[in-house]
Amino acid sequence: MADEYDLVVIGAGTGGYVAAIRAAQLGNRVAIVEKEELGGTCLHKGCIPSKTLLRSAEVYSDVKRADEFGVQTAEVELDFARVQTRKQAIVDQLHSGVQQLLRNENIKVYEGHARLLGPSIFSPRAGSVSIENPDGSENDVLLPKHVIIATGSRPRELEHVDFTHENVMTSDDALFMETLPTSMVIIGGGVIGVEWASMLIDFGVEVTVLEAQESILPGEDEAISREMKKQLEKRGAHIFINADVHADEFNVEPEQVSVPVTIDSETQRVTAERLLVSIGREANVSDIGLQNTDIETEDGKIVTNAWGQTKEDHIYAIGDVTKGYELAHVASHQGVTAVEHMNELSPAPLNERQMPRCTYSHPEVASIGLSETEAKERGYQVKAETFPFQAIGKALIHGDKEGFCKFISDQETNDLLGVHIIGAKATELIAEGTLATVLDAADWEVAETVHPHPSLSEVFKEAALHVDQRAIHI
């Protein structure tokens, strides 16, 4: 007999376990299937460990410049083994927390590889779930009313590159480095590549970034991308854009990697002790039984509607396996939306313009809504201005005055179209932009909101004022 459930969630990453908990809160009988560890990529190979390392790098950098604040310190040393120990302790603590959350909601957890079955003796429709047990015992079969596919993604590998070498790695591999290299070449200047570049610079590693497109952070507003390039180069990074990497001609030796790259029609070799390939991620959609269903894929992603439904309307998909932002908080939001939709609670459909995007580098980057170029391409008459952190007292107090807040609004209606921040605590400040976007605020409404002084949040008010040429402190 197959075990029956209201919902089976395949994948226990941030989106999957949040969806499972929300379903249990609604009185559903829920099971979750995970072949590795509860918490998924974000907890074990992504958001949490990488940001923990970034924090250690930030502290190390800050201590080295403590004399700027009148604080005298002895010689500063980095113990990278302890950095890694701290990272793992935080991951382990949060992992235990996820386990407890699922126990609290009486969610059954199955360990193993899940595959969707087609119509069978268990059900006349596709969607039964077969679980390949790690101990080789007979497969478990689950019979759910609904399924959520939340199998996440993995680092995209570069063709012709052999990742069996210890000094050639993906971002997953880099998280577990036992020692820091003296130099690193990073292929890819997107969010992950920039975060690693920033972290390694603060740790004292010589960094070279090779980006194929016209700018690093190509998904961000052009002003943000330019500022990030300037700030990373100011800190010592070597950044090459429009870089055509010849992966089939790499030279990998135990102590050195040599990367041939063509820039402005000239080919040169860039060398470093290690190589990090950071060219995006690809969805985990193979070998999960999609061929047994009518579920459609496009460009390696599962096709869904705005509530996460696939062509099989009782099967939903969320997170990195779907088109859109590959962000943990987006996956969680999608999971809640999908669960509430299948329980007929009429949730609002996903609106990507209300989803914030963050890069946890130094300086931090955070944005929501449209870039200036996107807004113009969509036919808006645009008002856009930037307000610098150097005019904000709290930024000077913190000793972190680089960057700005950019406001983009509609000339005709004053409606907020986009907020883009690069600078101190940008990933915290963007929450105000998110709320303003959800509430469909006008720029003047943000400008009329009283902000505490001194605070970094004043940059938000001043940018909103500046877009109407009313800024006070510039």
C-alpha positions as CSV (number, residue, x, y, z in Angstrom):
1,M,0.0,0.0,0.0
2,A,1.2,3.5,-0.8
3,D,1.1,6.1,1.9
4,E,-1.4,8.9,1.3
5,Y,-0.7,12.5,1.8
6,D,-2.3,15.9,1.1
7,L,1.1,17.2,-0.1
8,V,4.4,15.7,-0.9
9,V,7.3,18.2,-1.3
10,I,10.3,16.9,-3.3
11,G,13.3,18.8,-2.0
12,A,13.9,20.3,1.5
13,G,15.7,23.5,0.6
14,T,14.4,26.9,1.8
15,G,11.5,26.8,-0.6
16,G,10.6,23.2,0.1
17,Y,10.6,23.1,3.9
18,V,8.8,26.5,4.1
19,A,6.1,25.2,1.8
20,A,5.8,22.0,3.9
21,I,5.4,24.0,7.1
22,R,2.8,26.3,5.7
23,A,0.8,23.3,4.4
24,A,1.0,21.7,7.8
25,Q,-0.3,24.9,9.4
26,L,-3.3,24.6,7.1
27,G,-4.1,21.1,8.4
28,N,-2.6,19.2,5.5
29,R,-0.9,15.8,6.0
30,V,2.5,16.5,4.6
31,A,5.6,14.6,3.7
32,I,8.9,15.9,2.4
33,V,11.6,14.0,0.5
34,E,15.3,15.0,0.5
35,K,18.2,13.0,-0.8
36,E,20.9,15.0,1.0
37,E,20.4,17.3,4.0
38,L,17.4,19.3,5.2
39,G,17.9,22.9,4.4
40,G,19.2,22.3,0.9
41,T,21.7,24.4,-1.0
42,C,21.0,27.7,0.8
43,L,21.8,26.3,4.2
44,H,24.7,23.9,3.3
45,K,26.3,25.2,0.1
46,G,25.0,28.7,-0.5
47,C,23.4,31.6,1.4
48,I,24.4,30.7,4.9
49,P,27.9,29.4,4.6
50,S,29.0,32.0,2.0
51,K,27.6,34.9,4.1
52,T,29.3,33.5,7.2
53,L,32.6,33.6,5.3
54,L,31.9,37.1,4.0
55,R,31.3,38.3,7.6
56,S,34.6,36.9,8.8
57,A,36.3,38.6,5.8
58,E,34.6,41.9,6.7
59,V,35.7,41.7,10.4
60,Y,39.3,40.9,9.3
61,S,39.3,43.9,7.0
62,D,37.7,46.2,9.6
63,V,40.2,45.2,12.3
64,K,43.1,45.9,9.9
65,R,41.9,49.5,9.6
66,A,41.0,50.0,13.2
67,D,43.6,52.7,13.6
68,E,41.3,55.0,11.4
69,F,38.9,54.9,14.4
70,G,41.6,55.6,17.0
71,V,41.8,52.0,18.0
72,Q,45.3,50.6,18.3
73,T,45.7,46.8,17.8
74,A,48.5,44.4,17.7
75,E,49.4,42.6,14.5
76,V,46.3,41.1,13.0
77,E,46.4,37.4,12.0
78,L,43.8,35.3,10.2
79,D,43.1,31.8,11.4
80,F,41.2,30.4,8.4
81,A,40.6,27.0,10.0
82,R,38.7,28.8,12.8
83,V,36.8,30.8,10.1
84,Q,35.7,27.5,8.6
85,T,34.8,26.0,12.1
86,R,32.6,29.0,12.8
87,K,30.9,28.7,9.5
88,Q,30.1,25.0,10.1
89,A,28.9,25.6,13.6
90,I,26.3,28.1,12.3
91,V,25.2,25.7,9.5
92,D,24.9,22.9,12.0
93,Q,22.8,25.1,14.4
94,L,20.4,26.2,11.7
95,H,20.2,22.6,10.3
96,S,19.1,21.4,13.8
97,G,16.5,24.2,13.8
98,V,15.0,23.1,10.5
99,Q,14.8,19.5,11.8
100,Q,13.0,20.7,14.9
101,L,10.6,22.9,12.8
102,L,9.5,19.9,10.8
103,R,9.1,17.8,13.9
104,N,7.0,20.5,15.5
105,E,4.5,20.3,12.5
106,N,4.5,16.5,12.4
107,I,5.9,16.5,8.9
108,K,7.1,13.1,7.8
109,V,10.7,13.3,6.3
110,Y,11.8,10.6,3.8
111,E,15.5,10.3,3.0
112,G,16.2,9.3,-0.6
113,H,15.9,10.2,-4.3
114,A,12.3,10.9,-5.4
115,R,10.8,10.4,-8.9
116,L,7.4,11.1,-10.2
117,L,5.5,8.2,-11.5
118,G,3.0,8.2,-14.4
119,P,-0.5,6.7,-14.1
120,S,-0.2,3.3,-12.4
121,I,-1.9,0.9,-10.1
122,F,-1.4,3.5,-7.4
123,S,-3.2,6.3,-9.1
124,P,-5.0,6.9,-12.5
125,R,-3.1,10.2,-12.8
126,A,0.6,11.1,-12.8
127,G,2.1,12.3,-9.6
128,S,2.7,9.4,-7.3
129,V,6.2,9.6,-5.8
130,S,8.6,6.7,-5.7
131,I,11.5,7.1,-3.3
132,E,14.8,5.3,-3.9
133,N,16.1,4.5,-0.5
134,P,19.8,5.0,0.2
135,D,20.1,1.7,1.9
136,G,18.9,-0.1,-1.2
137,S,15.7,-1.4,0.3
138,E,12.5,-1.6,-1.6
139,N,11.2,1.8,-2.8
140,D,8.7,3.7,-0.8
141,V,5.7,4.9,-2.8
142,L,3.7,8.0,-1.7
143,L,0.3,8.9,-3.0
144,P,-0.3,12.6,-2.7
145,K,-3.2,14.9,-3.7
146,H,-0.6,17.5,-4.6
147,V,3.1,17.6,-5.2
148,I,5.6,20.5,-5.0
149,I,8.8,20.1,-6.9
150,A,11.5,22.0,-5.1
151,T,14.7,20.3,-6.2
152,G,16.8,23.4,-6.6
153,S,19.9,23.9,-8.7
154,R,23.6,23.2,-8.9
155,P,26.6,25.2,-10.1
156,R,26.9,25.2,-13.9
157,E,30.1,23.7,-15.1
158,L,32.2,25.1,-17.9
159,E,32.6,22.7,-20.8
160,H,36.1,21.3,-21.3
161,V,37.1,22.1,-17.7
162,D,38.1,19.2,-15.5
163,F,36.8,19.8,-12.0
164,T,38.6,16.8,-10.5
165,H,41.7,19.0,-9.9
166,E,41.8,20.4,-6.4
167,N,42.7,23.9,-7.7
168,V,39.7,24.1,-10.1
169,M,36.4,24.5,-8.3
170,T,32.8,25.6,-8.3
171,S,31.4,27.8,-5.6
172,D,30.3,24.6,-3.8
173,D,33.9,23.4,-3.7
174,A,35.2,26.8,-2.6
175,L,33.1,26.8,0.6
176,F,35.2,23.9,1.9
177,M,38.7,25.2,1.1
178,E,41.0,24.3,4.0
179,T,43.5,27.0,3.1
180,L,43.3,30.2,1.2
181,P,45.2,30.6,-2.1
182,T,47.5,33.4,-2.7
183,S,45.7,34.2,-6.0
184,M,42.4,33.2,-7.6
185,V,40.9,33.6,-11.1
186,I,37.1,33.9,-11.1
187,I,35.3,33.1,-14.3
188,G,32.0,34.9,-14.0
189,G,31.2,38.4,-12.6
190,G,27.6,37.8,-11.6
191,V,26.3,37.8,-8.0
192,I,28.2,34.7,-6.8
193,G,31.5,35.7,-8.6
194,V,31.4,39.2,-7.1
195,E,30.7,38.0,-3.6
196,W,33.6,35.6,-3.8
197,A,35.8,38.3,-5.3
198,S,34.9,40.7,-2.5
199,M,35.5,38.1,0.2
200,L,38.8,36.9,-1.1
201,I,40.1,40.5,-1.5
202,D,39.3,41.1,2.2
203,F,41.1,37.9,3.1
204,G,44.2,39.2,1.2
205,V,44.0,37.0,-1.9
206,E,44.9,38.5,-5.3
207,V,41.8,38.3,-7.4
208,T,41.1,38.4,-11.2
209,V,37.5,38.4,-12.5
210,L,36.8,37.4,-16.1
211,E,33.2,38.4,-17.2
212,A,31.9,37.6,-20.7
213,Q,29.3,40.4,-20.7
214,E,29.7,44.2,-20.9
215,S,29.6,44.6,-17.1
216,I,29.9,42.7,-13.9
217,L,26.6,42.2,-12.1
218,P,24.9,42.4,-15.5
219,G,21.4,42.0,-13.9
220,E,21.7,45.2,-12.0
221,D,21.2,48.9,-13.0
222,E,24.1,50.1,-15.1
223,A,25.1,52.7,-12.5
224,I,25.3,49.9,-9.8
225,S,27.5,47.7,-12.1
226,R,29.9,50.6,-12.8
227,E,30.2,51.5,-9.2
228,M,30.9,47.9,-8.1
229,K,33.6,47.5,-10.7
230,K,35.2,50.8,-9.5
231,Q,35.1,49.8,-5.9
232,L,36.5,46.3,-6.4
233,E,39.3,47.6,-8.6
234,K,40.0,50.3,-5.9
235,R,40.5,47.4,-3.5
236,G,42.9,45.7,-5.8
237,A,40.8,43.3,-8.0
238,H,41.7,42.9,-11.7
239,I,38.5,42.9,-13.6
240,F,38.1,42.2,-17.3
241,I,34.8,42.5,-19.1
242,N,33.9,41.3,-22.6
243,A,36.3,38.5,-21.8
244,D,36.2,35.4,-24.1
245,V,37.6,32.5,-22.1
246,H,39.1,29.6,-24.1
247,A,38.2,26.7,-21.7
248,D,39.6,24.1,-24.1
249,E,43.1,25.5,-23.7
250,F,43.4,25.7,-19.9
251,N,46.7,24.6,-18.4
252,V,46.1,23.1,-15.0
253,E,49.1,22.3,-12.8
254,P,49.2,21.4,-9.1
255,E,50.3,24.9,-8.1
256,Q,48.9,27.0,-10.9
257,V,46.1,27.4,-13.4
258,S,46.6,29.2,-16.6
259,V,43.5,30.6,-18.4
260,P,43.7,31.9,-22.0
261,V,41.3,34.8,-22.6
262,T,40.7,37.1,-25.5
263,I,40.0,40.7,-24.5
264,D,39.6,43.5,-27.2
265,S,40.8,41.1,-29.9
266,E,44.0,40.3,-27.9
267,T,44.6,36.9,-26.4
268,Q,46.6,36.6,-23.2
269,R,47.0,34.1,-20.4
270,V,45.8,34.8,-16.8
271,T,47.4,32.7,-14.1
272,A,46.6,32.1,-10.5
273,E,47.0,29.4,-7.9
274,R,43.3,28.4,-8.1
275,L,40.4,28.8,-10.5
276,L,36.8,29.4,-9.5
277,V,34.1,28.9,-12.1
278,S,31.0,30.9,-11.3
279,I,28.9,31.0,-14.5
280,G,25.5,30.5,-13.0
281,R,23.5,27.5,-11.9
282,E,21.3,24.9,-13.7
283,A,18.1,23.4,-12.4
284,N,17.9,19.9,-11.0
285,V,15.2,18.6,-13.3
286,S,16.8,15.5,-14.7
287,D,16.0,12.0,-13.2
288,I,13.0,13.2,-11.2
289,G,10.4,11.5,-13.5
290,L,9.2,14.5,-15.5
291,Q,9.0,12.3,-18.5
292,N,6.2,10.4,-16.8
293,T,4.0,13.5,-16.7
294,D,2.7,16.2,-19.0
295,I,4.9,18.8,-17.2
296,E,6.6,21.1,-19.7
297,T,10.2,22.5,-19.5
298,E,11.8,25.4,-21.4
299,D,15.5,26.2,-21.4
300,G,16.0,23.6,-18.7
301,K,13.3,25.0,-16.3
302,I,9.9,23.8,-15.4
303,V,7.1,25.9,-16.9
304,T,4.6,27.2,-14.3
305,N,1.9,29.8,-14.0
306,A,2.0,32.7,-11.5
307,W,1.0,30.4,-8.6
308,G,3.5,27.6,-9.4
309,Q,1.2,25.2,-11.2
310,T,2.6,23.1,-13.9
311,K,0.7,21.6,-16.8
312,E,-0.3,18.9,-14.4
313,D,-2.4,21.2,-12.3
314,H,-2.0,19.2,-9.1
315,I,1.8,19.4,-9.4
316,Y,3.5,22.6,-8.6
317,A,7.1,23.7,-8.9
318,I,9.0,26.4,-7.0
319,G,12.5,27.9,-6.6
320,D,15.4,27.4,-8.9
321,V,13.7,24.8,-11.0
322,T,11.4,27.5,-12.4
323,K,12.0,30.6,-14.5
324,G,12.8,33.8,-12.6
325,Y,15.0,34.9,-9.8
326,E,17.1,32.1,-8.2
327,L,16.9,33.5,-4.7
328,A,16.1,31.7,-1.5
329,H,13.5,34.2,-0.3
330,V,11.8,34.1,-3.7
331,A,11.6,30.3,-3.4
332,S,10.1,30.6,0.1
333,H,7.5,33.1,-1.2
334,Q,6.7,30.8,-4.1
335,G,6.2,27.9,-1.7
336,V,3.7,29.7,0.5
337,T,1.9,30.9,-2.6
338,A,1.7,27.4,-4.1
339,V,0.4,25.9,-0.8
340,E,-2.2,28.6,-0.3
341,H,-3.3,28.3,-3.9
342,M,-3.8,24.5,-3.7
343,N,-5.8,25.0,-0.5
344,E,-8.0,27.6,-2.3
345,L,-7.0,30.6,-0.2
346,S,-6.7,32.9,-3.3
347,P,-3.1,34.2,-2.7
348,A,-1.8,37.0,-5.0
349,P,0.1,35.7,-8.0
350,L,3.9,36.1,-7.9
351,N,5.0,39.6,-8.9
352,E,8.8,39.6,-9.6
353,R,8.8,43.4,-9.4
354,Q,8.1,43.0,-5.7
355,M,11.1,40.6,-5.1
356,P,14.3,42.3,-3.7
357,R,17.7,41.2,-5.0
358,C,20.8,41.3,-2.9
359,T,24.6,40.9,-3.3
360,Y,26.4,40.5,0.0
361,S,29.7,41.9,-1.2
362,H,31.6,45.0,0.1
363,P,30.0,47.3,-0.8
364,E,26.7,45.5,-0.6
365,V,24.1,45.8,-3.4
366,A,20.4,45.6,-3.2
367,S,17.6,46.4,-5.6
368,I,14.0,46.0,-6.3
369,G,11.9,46.8,-9.4
370,L,13.1,48.1,-12.8
371,S,16.5,49.4,-13.8
372,E,16.5,52.8,-15.5
373,T,17.1,51.1,-18.9
374,E,14.3,48.6,-18.3
375,A,11.9,51.3,-17.3
376,K,12.6,53.3,-20.5
377,E,12.3,50.2,-22.6
378,R,8.8,49.6,-21.1
379,G,7.7,53.1,-22.2
380,Y,7.8,55.0,-19.0
381,Q,8.8,58.6,-18.8
382,V,11.5,58.2,-16.2
383,K,12.7,60.4,-13.3
384,A,16.0,59.0,-11.9
385,E,18.5,60.4,-9.4
386,T,21.2,59.0,-7.1
387,F,22.0,60.3,-3.6
388,P,25.5,59.5,-2.3
389,F,26.2,57.9,1.1
390,Q,29.1,60.4,1.6
391,A,26.4,63.0,2.3
392,I,24.9,60.8,5.1
393,G,26.3,61.4,8.6
394,K,25.9,57.8,9.8
395,A,27.9,56.5,6.8
396,L,30.8,58.8,7.8
397,I,30.5,57.7,11.4
398,H,30.8,54.0,10.2
399,G,33.7,54.8,8.0
400,D,31.9,53.4,5.0
401,K,30.8,56.3,2.8
402,E,31.1,54.7,-0.7
403,G,28.1,54.2,-2.9
404,F,24.6,55.6,-3.4
405,C,20.9,55.1,-3.5
406,K,19.2,55.4,-6.9
407,F,15.5,56.2,-7.1
408,I,13.6,55.6,-10.3
409,S,10.0,56.7,-10.6
410,D,7.3,57.5,-13.3
411,Q,7.3,61.1,-14.4
412,E,3.6,61.1,-15.0
413,T,2.3,59.3,-11.8
414,N,5.3,59.6,-9.4
415,D,4.9,55.9,-8.8
416,L,8.0,54.1,-7.7
417,L,9.5,52.0,-10.4
418,G,12.8,50.9,-8.9
419,V,15.2,51.3,-6.0
420,H,18.9,50.5,-6.4
421,I,21.4,50.7,-3.5
422,I,25.1,50.1,-3.4
423,G,26.8,50.8,-0.1
424,A,26.8,50.0,3.6
425,K,23.9,47.8,4.8
426,A,22.2,47.9,1.4
427,T,20.7,44.4,1.9
428,E,19.0,45.7,5.1
429,L,17.9,49.0,3.7
430,I,16.2,47.5,0.7
431,A,13.4,46.2,2.9
432,E,11.9,49.7,2.9
433,G,12.0,49.7,-0.8
434,T,10.3,46.4,-0.9
435,L,7.5,47.6,1.4
436,A,7.1,50.8,-0.7
437,T,6.9,48.7,-3.8
438,V,4.2,46.3,-2.4
439,L,2.2,49.3,-1.2
440,D,2.6,50.9,-4.7
441,A,4.0,54.1,-3.1
442,A,4.8,57.3,-4.9
443,D,8.2,58.8,-4.5
444,W,6.7,61.8,-2.6
445,E,5.2,59.4,0.0
446,V,8.6,57.9,0.7
447,A,10.0,61.4,0.9
448,E,7.4,62.4,3.4
449,T,8.2,59.5,5.7
450,V,10.3,60.6,8.7
451,H,13.6,58.8,9.0
452,P,15.7,58.8,12.2
453,H,18.9,60.9,12.3
454,P,21.6,59.9,12.2
455,S,20.9,56.7,10.3
456,L,21.9,55.1,7.1
457,S,18.2,54.9,6.2
458,E,18.3,58.7,5.5
459,V,19.8,57.9,2.2
460,F,16.4,56.4,1.2
461,K,14.5,59.6,2.1
462,E,17.1,61.9,0.4
463,A,17.0,59.8,-2.8
464,A,13.2,60.1,-2.9
465,L,13.5,63.8,-2.4
466,H,16.2,64.1,-5.0
467,V,14.2,62.5,-7.7
468,D,11.9,65.6,-7.4
469,Q,14.9,67.9,-7.0
470,R,14.1,68.5,-3.4
471,A,17.0,66.8,-1.6
472,I,18.2,68.7,1.4
473,H,21.8,67.6,1.9
474,I,23.2,67.8,-1.6
